Amino acid sequence: MNALHFYNGDRQLEIVFSKFQVQKNKPDFNDFILFQIGIKHSFINTSINTECLDIDLVNFVIDLRKLYKMEVKTVSFVQTIEKNIEITFNLNELGQLLVSVIIRKQIDNITVVFEYGTDQSFLPELIKEIEIIINEMGITN
């Protein structure tokens, strides 16, 4: 499967979501999406396995489209299950984005928090990557 790439303003990769797998749930319930988050920021170079609901990805891509069109100024990806991932995009009037990231590994009581700057020019690529993953996994929400 494909991956989701989050770049900073210098087009350096900050975060990647990869190794997507669908864990089917009962009818009328959301499926689980299992994936790995890789982080490369400053001196941090780590990864964590996690999961979200399929609706989390669907809502994220809808919100990113609104952000790209400048219909909203803030968009967040927050898992609905464990809440150990928070990625927030804050847009200013010039199209610049401040991305705030919080990753928690609750078992080990570790939290990684950082921010980076970018602009909205990388959003169409990210939106396309999410749409491809949604289609490949057969998410219909």
N, C-alpha and C positions, 0 to 999 in steps of 0.2 A: 504494500500500500504506500501511498504518498506520505508526505510530511507537511507540517505547517511551520513556516519559517518567519521569525520575528527579527527584523533588522534594525540597527540603529541608523542615525543620519549619515554615517560613513559607509553604509552598506556592509557592516560587519554583523555577523550572526550573533544575536544575544540569546535567543531561546529557540528550541526546536521541539515540536511535538511529533513523535514518530511511533512506529511499531503498533499501529492501531489494530485492535481486535474488537469484534462485536460479541457481547455475551447476551444472548437472547433471554428475554424475560417472558412471563406469562402474557397472554393476550390482554389488551387494555392496560398494560403497564409499560413504562418506558424501558427500552433496552439499555444495558450498560456498555460504555465504550471504554476499553482498557487501552492505555497508551503510556509512553515514556516521555518525560520532559527532560531535555538536555539544556543545561545553562552554561554559557560561557560569557562571563562578565568580569572585567578586571582580573582579579586573582582567583575568582570562583570558576571552577570547571567540574561540574557534577551532574548527576542525573538521578531521577526518581521515577519509580513506576506508580501510576495512579489510575483513577477512573473518573468518569463523569456520566451523566445521563445523555442519551442521544439528543434530547431537547436542549441541553446546554449548548451543543454545537449549532443547532438550528437557530436558537435565539441569538447566539454570538454573531453569526453571519448576517442576520437581519439587522442587528444593531450596528455592525461595521459598515453596512451599506448606507445607513442613515448618517453615520459619522463622516464617511467619504463625501456625501452630498452636503455636508455641513448642516444637516437638519437637527443634529444634537451635538453637544460639546463634550460629552463624557460617555464612554462605553466601558463596561467591565465584563470580563469573563470570570465568573465565580462558580466553582463547582457546587452543585446542589447536594451532593452526597456528604463528603467529608469537609468541605470548605477549606481544603488545604492549598488551593490555588486561587490567587487573585491577581489578575492582570487588568489594569485600568489605563485607558487612553484618555488623556485630557487634551482637547484641541483648542488652539488659540485662533484669532482672526486671520493670521497669516498662513494657516495650514500646517503649523508646526505642532507636533505631538510630544507631550511628556508622558512616558510610559512608566507606570509604577508597578512593581512586581513584588508579590509576597508569596513565598513557597514555604509551606510548613510540613515537617515530618513529625507528626504528633507522637509516634511511638518513642522516638529518640529525643523529643522535646527540642527540636532544632527548627529555627526560622531563618530564612534567607530573605532579606529585603534590599531592593535596589531600584534605581530609576535610570532611565536613559532617554535621550532625545532622538527624535526622528521627524519625518514629515509624512503627510498623507499620501505621498507618491507610492509608497510601498503597499498601501491598502488594497488596490485592485488585485495584486498578485496574491496576497493573503486571502482575500475573499474567494478568489478562484480556487486556491488550494483547499479551502474548507468545503466549497461546493463539490469538488472532485471527491473528497473523502466521504461526504454525505451520500453522494451518488453511489460510490463503490461499496459502501456498507449497506445500502438499501434503506437508509433512514427516510421515513415518509412523514414524519410529524410536521 
